[in-house]
Every structure is written in C-alpha cells, then in structure tokens.
C-alpha cells in the first residue's frame, strides 16, 4: 500500500510489526487496508505467502465462533492459516 494513503495509526502498527520481525529473515508482516478477509487473501496470493496468521477473539469451532474474517481466510486462503486468540 502506498505510504501516502496510510494513516498515522497504520504507520505505528507497521513500525511495531517491523520491530517484531527484525532478525527473522524468513518472516514478514504488513499492514494493508481494505475489506479484511478479501484483502488478506488477495495479498497472501500476490505475495506467495506460505502462512497467514490471523487473530480471533471468538471461542469455538465455526465461523460464528472463530469470527467471520478468520473463517473466510481459513476457507478461501490458498496457503496454510494459523488462527490464534
């Protein structure tokens, strides 16, 4: 995403993610904007990602319980998806 279209909060999150992945050459983290599940899935496909890590604040087994975004990414993603809560 072009830097000019970011808001200050997104820049702060990207800085924190960069600090967390520093020293891990095989790990990258990005802040992207758009419809959550569609944007995550599209970005991962374009980036040829091996793994998507997505958080869920819901408890349980189905979309209603793990969250619709996490459920969509698990169902539609082209690579492995790790859901954490």
OpenMM code with the backbone's topology and positions (N, CA, C; nanometers):
from openmm import Vec3, app, unit

residues = "UNK UNK UNK UNK UNK UNK UNK UNK UNK UNK UNK UNK UNK UNK UNK UNK UNK UNK UNK UNK UNK UNK UNK UNK UNK UNK UNK UNK UNK UNK UNK UNK UNK UNK UNK UNK UNK UNK UNK UNK UNK UNK UNK UNK UNK UNK UNK UNK UNK UNK UNK UNK UNK UNK UNK UNK UNK UNK UNK UNK UNK UNK UNK UNK UNK UNK UNK UNK UNK UNK UNK UNK UNK UNK UNK UNK UNK UNK UNK UNK UNK UNK UNK UNK UNK".split()
positions = [
    Vec3(0.0852, -0.1171, 0.0000),
    Vec3(0.0000, 0.0000, 0.0000),
    Vec3(0.0899, 0.1235, 0.0000),
    Vec3(0.0637, 0.2197, -0.0860),
    Vec3(0.1467, 0.3392, -0.0906),
    Vec3(0.1465, 0.4123, 0.0429),
    Vec3(0.2633, 0.4570, 0.0838),
    Vec3(0.2761, 0.5204, 0.2149),
    Vec3(0.1862, 0.6426, 0.2291),
    Vec3(0.1616, 0.7163, 0.1229),
    Vec3(0.0784, 0.8352, 0.1299),
    Vec3(-0.0656, 0.8066, 0.1671),
    Vec3(-0.1118, 0.6839, 0.1484),
    Vec3(-0.2501, 0.6511, 0.1792),
    Vec3(-0.2667, 0.5938, 0.3200),
    Vec3(-0.1591, 0.5782, 0.3934),
    Vec3(-0.1662, 0.5248, 0.5293),
    Vec3(-0.2089, 0.6337, 0.6256),
    Vec3(-0.2700, 0.5938, 0.7320),
    Vec3(-0.2978, 0.6886, 0.8389),
    Vec3(-0.1931, 0.6693, 0.9484),
    Vec3(-0.1823, 0.7621, 1.0407),
    Vec3(-0.0789, 0.7513, 1.1450),
    Vec3(-0.0879, 0.6232, 1.2272),
    Vec3(-0.2078, 0.5739, 1.2542),
    Vec3(-0.2216, 0.4503, 1.3318),
    Vec3(-0.1617, 0.3326, 1.2557),
    Vec3(-0.1861, 0.3250, 1.1257),
    Vec3(-0.1312, 0.2163, 1.0445),
    Vec3(0.0206, 0.2234, 1.0415),
    Vec3(0.0757, 0.3432, 1.0348),
    Vec3(0.2212, 0.3586, 1.0360),
    Vec3(0.2793, 0.3107, 1.1685),
    Vec3(0.2104, 0.3383, 1.2799),
    Vec3(0.2566, 0.2933, 1.4106),
    Vec3(0.2535, 0.1422, 1.4222),
    Vec3(0.1469, 0.0810, 1.3713),
    Vec3(0.1364, -0.0653, 1.3744),
    Vec3(0.2448, -0.1268, 1.2878),
    Vec3(0.2687, -0.0711, 1.1683),
    Vec3(0.3725, -0.1242, 1.0802),
    Vec3(0.5093, -0.1149, 1.1474),
    Vec3(0.5369, -0.0073, 1.2184),
    Vec3(0.6646, 0.0070, 1.2886),
    Vec3(0.6791, -0.1007, 1.3962),
    Vec3(0.5717, -0.1296, 1.4690),
    Vec3(0.5774, -0.2339, 1.5711),
    Vec3(0.5976, -0.3716, 1.5081),
    Vec3(0.5285, -0.3989, 1.3975),
    Vec3(0.5450, -0.5262, 1.3289),
    Vec3(0.6867, -0.5421, 1.2758),
    Vec3(0.7426, -0.4356, 1.2224),
    Vec3(0.8800, -0.4403, 1.1719),
    Vec3(0.9780, -0.4729, 1.2839),
    Vec3(0.9551, -0.4146, 1.4008),
    Vec3(1.0423, -0.4421, 1.5149),
    Vec3(1.0301, -0.5885, 1.5592),
    Vec3(0.9095, -0.6439, 1.5539),
    Vec3(0.8888, -0.7831, 1.5949),
    Vec3(0.9522, -0.8827, 1.4988),
    Vec3(0.9565, -0.8476, 1.3713),
    Vec3(1.0107, -0.9409, 1.2722),
    Vec3(1.1593, -0.9172, 1.2445),
    Vec3(1.2164, -0.8140, 1.3042),
    Vec3(1.3583, -0.7845, 1.2834),
    Vec3(1.4437, -0.9032, 1.3263),
    Vec3(1.5375, -0.9405, 1.2418),
    Vec3(1.6255, -1.0524, 1.2711),
    Vec3(1.5702, -1.1868, 1.2265),
    Vec3(1.4515, -1.1873, 1.1721),
    Vec3(1.3883, -1.3094, 1.1206),
    Vec3(1.3728, -1.2941, 0.9699),
    Vec3(1.4758, -1.3330, 0.8970),
    Vec3(1.4787, -1.3112, 0.7520),
    Vec3(1.3634, -1.3787, 0.6800),
    Vec3(1.3107, -1.4859, 0.7355),
    Vec3(1.2038, -1.5601, 0.6689),
    Vec3(1.0641, -1.5160, 0.7128),
    Vec3(1.0548, -1.4077, 0.7908),
    Vec3(0.9268, -1.3603, 0.8417),
    Vec3(0.9040, -1.2154, 0.7994),
    Vec3(0.7835, -1.1892, 0.7474),
    Vec3(0.7459, -1.0532, 0.7104),
    Vec3(0.6055, -1.0255, 0.7616),
    Vec3(0.5789, -0.9011, 0.7948),
    Vec3(0.4453, -0.8609, 0.8387),
    Vec3(0.4097, -0.7303, 0.7696),
    Vec3(0.2833, -0.7170, 0.7330),
    Vec3(0.2385, -0.6000, 0.6578),
    Vec3(0.1098, -0.5455, 0.7155),
    Vec3(0.0887, -0.4167, 0.6962),
    Vec3(-0.0384, -0.3526, 0.7252),
    Vec3(-0.0979, -0.3163, 0.5902),
    Vec3(-0.2160, -0.3678, 0.5623),
    Vec3(-0.2859, -0.3373, 0.4379),
    Vec3(-0.4272, -0.2929, 0.4729),
    Vec3(-0.4878, -0.2172, 0.3837),
    Vec3(-0.6212, -0.1652, 0.4089),
    Vec3(-0.7189, -0.2186, 0.3055),
    Vec3(-0.8405, -0.2448, 0.3498),
    Vec3(-0.9453, -0.2936, 0.2619),
    Vec3(-1.0379, -0.3854, 0.3388),
    Vec3(-1.1308, -0.4494, 0.2677),
    Vec3(-1.2191, -0.5480, 0.3300),
    Vec3(-1.1308, -0.6583, 0.3857),
    Vec3(-1.1438, -0.6874, 0.5126),
    Vec3(-1.0467, -0.7694, 0.5850),
    Vec3(-1.0141, -0.9018, 0.5165),
    Vec3(-1.1096, -0.9912, 0.5036),
    Vec3(-1.0765, -1.1246, 0.4518),
    Vec3(-1.0323, -1.1197, 0.3063),
    Vec3(-1.1006, -1.0407, 0.2242),
    Vec3(-1.0622, -1.0309, 0.0826),
    Vec3(-0.9213, -0.9754, 0.0671),
    Vec3(-0.8891, -0.8731, 0.1440),
    Vec3(-0.7576, -0.8099, 0.1344),
    Vec3(-0.6479, -0.9049, 0.1814),
    Vec3(-0.6723, -0.9759, 0.2916),
    Vec3(-0.5737, -1.0715, 0.3428),
    Vec3(-0.5484, -1.1814, 0.2406),
    Vec3(-0.6554, -1.2384, 0.1872),
    Vec3(-0.6437, -1.3479, 0.0903),
    Vec3(-0.5726, -1.3016, -0.0364),
    Vec3(-0.6151, -1.1872, -0.0916),
    Vec3(-0.5533, -1.1349, -0.2145),
    Vec3(-0.4059, -1.1034, -0.1928),
    Vec3(-0.3726, -1.0384, -0.0803),
    Vec3(-0.2340, -1.0026, -0.0531),
    Vec3(-0.1478, -1.1274, -0.0400),
    Vec3(-0.1968, -1.2274, 0.0322),
    Vec3(-0.1202, -1.3511, 0.0521),
    Vec3(-0.0946, -1.4219, -0.0805),
    Vec3(-0.1922, -1.4196, -0.1702),
    Vec3(-0.1738, -1.4818, -0.3015),
    Vec3(-0.0707, -1.4054, -0.3836),
    Vec3(-0.0790, -1.2726, -0.3841),
    Vec3(0.0166, -1.1907, -0.4597),
    Vec3(0.1579, -1.2041, -0.4026),
    Vec3(0.1676, -1.2157, -0.2721),
    Vec3(0.2970, -1.2258, -0.2035),
    Vec3(0.3522, -1.3683, -0.2053),
    Vec3(0.2693, -1.4622, -0.2477),
    Vec3(0.3036, -1.6052, -0.2449),
    Vec3(0.3416, -1.6491, -0.1033),
    Vec3(0.2612, -1.6069, -0.0097),
    Vec3(0.2846, -1.6378, 0.1312),
    Vec3(0.2702, -1.7867, 0.1577),
    Vec3(0.3493, -1.8367, 0.2525),
    Vec3(0.3415, -1.9759, 0.2960),
    Vec3(0.2426, -1.9939, 0.4099),
    Vec3(0.2210, -1.8871, 0.4878),
    Vec3(0.1377, -1.8966, 0.6063),
    Vec3(0.0725, -1.7619, 0.6339),
    Vec3(-0.0538, -1.7648, 0.6693),
    Vec3(-0.1258, -1.6468, 0.7171),
    Vec3(-0.1543, -1.6701, 0.8641),
    Vec3(-0.1230, -1.5733, 0.9483),
    Vec3(-0.1582, -1.5792, 1.0895),
    Vec3(-0.2652, -1.4739, 1.1115),
    Vec3(-0.3793, -1.5187, 1.1601),
    Vec3(-0.4919, -1.4276, 1.1823),
    Vec3(-0.5438, -1.4488, 1.3239),
    Vec3(-0.5762, -1.3393, 1.3906),
    Vec3(-0.6266, -1.3464, 1.5276),
    Vec3(-0.7778, -1.3594, 1.5282),
    Vec3(-0.8279, -1.4242, 1.6315),
    Vec3(-0.9712, -1.4350, 1.6521),
    Vec3(-0.9988, -1.4156, 1.7992),
    Vec3(-1.0967, -1.3354, 1.8289),
    Vec3(-1.1325, -1.3135, 1.9691),
    Vec3(-1.2525, -1.3978, 2.0092),
    Vec3(-1.3054, -1.4747, 1.9158),
    Vec3(-1.4194, -1.5618, 1.9439),
    Vec3(-1.3699, -1.6988, 1.9885),
    Vec3(-1.4542, -1.7706, 2.0607),
    Vec3(-1.4207, -1.9056, 2.1058),
    Vec3(-1.5082, -2.0054, 2.0325),
    Vec3(-1.4511, -2.1161, 1.9895),
    Vec3(-1.5325, -2.2204, 1.9321),
    Vec3(-1.4823, -2.2766, 1.8021),
    Vec3(-1.5735, -2.3372, 1.7248),
    Vec3(-1.5345, -2.4161, 1.6094),
    Vec3(-1.5795, -2.3620, 1.4744),
    Vec3(-1.6855, -2.2861, 1.4670),
    Vec3(-1.7404, -2.2438, 1.3375),
    Vec3(-1.7201, -2.0956, 1.3146),
    Vec3(-1.7662, -2.0478, 1.1996),
    Vec3(-1.7497, -1.9061, 1.1640),
    Vec3(-1.8052, -1.8148, 1.2718),
    Vec3(-1.9198, -1.8498, 1.3248),
    Vec3(-1.9794, -1.7672, 1.4300),
    Vec3(-1.8939, -1.7678, 1.5557),
    Vec3(-1.8149, -1.8723, 1.5714),
    Vec3(-1.7365, -1.8860, 1.6935),
    Vec3(-1.5905, -1.8461, 1.6779),
    Vec3(-1.5311, -1.8605, 1.5585),
    Vec3(-1.3922, -1.8151, 1.5423),
    Vec3(-1.3861, -1.6779, 1.4759),
    Vec3(-1.4992, -1.6290, 1.4296),
    Vec3(-1.5039, -1.4985, 1.3661),
    Vec3(-1.5149, -1.5132, 1.2159),
    Vec3(-1.5903, -1.4242, 1.1560),
    Vec3(-1.6152, -1.4363, 1.0120),
    Vec3(-1.4899, -1.4112, 0.9295),
    Vec3(-1.4052, -1.3172, 0.9706),
    Vec3(-1.2828, -1.2908, 0.8948),
    Vec3(-1.1911, -1.4118, 0.8991),
    Vec3(-1.1657, -1.4644, 1.0173),
    Vec3(-1.0797, -1.5823, 1.0295),
    Vec3(-1.1384, -1.6996, 0.9526),
    Vec3(-1.2669, -1.7190, 0.9627),
    Vec3(-1.3326, -1.8288, 0.8926),
    Vec3(-1.3178, -1.8146, 0.7414),
    Vec3(-1.3399, -1.6950, 0.6893),
    Vec3(-1.3255, -1.6715, 0.5454),
    Vec3(-1.1829, -1.6981, 0.4989),
    Vec3(-1.0851, -1.6525, 0.5759),
    Vec3(-0.9448, -1.6714, 0.5380),
    Vec3(-0.9088, -1.8195, 0.5413),
    Vec3(-0.9555, -1.8916, 0.6433),
    Vec3(-0.9294, -2.0357, 0.6512),
    Vec3(-0.9913, -2.1065, 0.5310),
    Vec3(-1.1140, -2.0713, 0.4979),
    Vec3(-1.1876, -2.1390, 0.3916),
    Vec3(-1.1358, -2.1034, 0.2526),
    Vec3(-1.1006, -1.9766, 0.2296),
    Vec3(-1.0679, -1.9291, 0.0952),
    Vec3(-0.9185, -1.9103, 0.0691),
    Vec3(-0.8373, -1.9070, 0.1722),
    Vec3(-0.6941, -1.8821, 0.1551),
    Vec3(-0.6244, -1.9925, 0.0777),
    Vec3(-0.5251, -1.9544, -0.0008),
    Vec3(-0.4520, -2.0505, -0.0843),
    Vec3(-0.3358, -2.1164, -0.0097),
    Vec3(-0.3054, -2.0685, 0.1111),
    Vec3(-0.1954, -2.1262, 0.1883),
    Vec3(-0.2460, -2.1649, 0.3265),
    Vec3(-0.1580, -2.2151, 0.4092),
    Vec3(-0.1940, -2.2538, 0.5451),
    Vec3(-0.2328, -2.1297, 0.6258),
    Vec3(-0.3252, -2.1483, 0.7188),
    Vec3(-0.3730, -2.0383, 0.8035),
    Vec3(-0.3655, -2.0833, 0.9489),
    Vec3(-0.3042, -2.0007, 1.0321),
    Vec3(-0.2973, -2.0259, 1.1753),
    Vec3(-0.3880, -1.9234, 1.2432),
    Vec3(-0.4892, -1.9715, 1.3152),
    Vec3(-0.5804, -1.8832, 1.3869),
    Vec3(-0.5403, -1.8855, 1.5333),
    Vec3(-0.5140, -1.7668, 1.5880),
    Vec3(-0.4744, -1.7546, 1.7292),
    Vec3(-0.5733, -1.6644, 1.8005),
    Vec3(-0.5887, -1.6886, 1.9283),
    Vec3(-0.6747, -1.6000, 2.0068),
    Vec3(-0.6039, -1.5558, 2.1315),
] * unit.nanometer
topology = app.Topology()
chain = topology.addChain("A")
for resn in residues:
    res = topology.addResidue(resn, chain)
    for name in ("N", "CA", "C"):
        topology.addAtom(name, app.Element.getBySymbol(name[0]), res)
